[in-house]
Amino acid sequence: MSYVWLIWLLIAAVLIAAEVMTTGFVLLWFGVGALVAAGLALIGVSSIAVQMIVFLIVSVILVIASRTIFERLLKPASPTGELRTGVDQMIGQIGVVVEPSRGALNEGAVRVYGSVWTAFPAAGQPPLEAGESVRVERVEGNAIYVERVLHPAPLFGKTNQAE
C-alpha cells in the first residue's frame, strides 16, 4: 500500500499552517492543491507526475481566481478603479468630527471606520466643529485631512463608514 497521500497531506498541512504566518493569501491555495493531490493518491492514482500536475493546476487556478475576486471586492472603494488597501481605502470615506478644531493648525479628531484619527481641515476649509460629517481627502502619516460633507450618505450606505 502506498503512503504517498500522507506525504501530500503533510505538505498541505505545512502550507496551510504557513499561510497563518504570512499576509499574502497564496500558500492556502497551494495547501488546497496538495489536499486534492492527496485525494488522488488516496483513490489510487499512483502516478506522481499526474498528482504533481493536478497540484500545480489546482493551486494556480485558485490563486488567479482569488486575486480576481479580491480585486472586484476592493475596487469599488476607488473612484479611479485602482486597487486600494490599508489606509488608502479611507480616502473618500465619511467620518464624524468627535473633537472640534483647536490650536493654530486647527487640529481636531474624526471617527472613521470606528477609529479616531487626528484630523485637520483641508486647504480652504473652516475649523472643524463637533458632530459634523466630513470626507477624508488624504492621509499623511497618522493624520487625515478632511473636507465638510453637506449631505452625508445614509449611516449604513456603501460609502459611509462612520460609526
Salt bridges, closest charged atoms under 4 A:
GLU71 OE2 - ARG67 NH2 3.14
GLU99 OE1 - ARG102 NH1 3.26
GLU107 OE2 - ARG102 NH2 3.84
GLU132 OE2 - ARG148 NE 2.60
GLU137 OE2 - ARG138 NH1 3.21
GLU140 OE2 - ARG138 NE 2.62
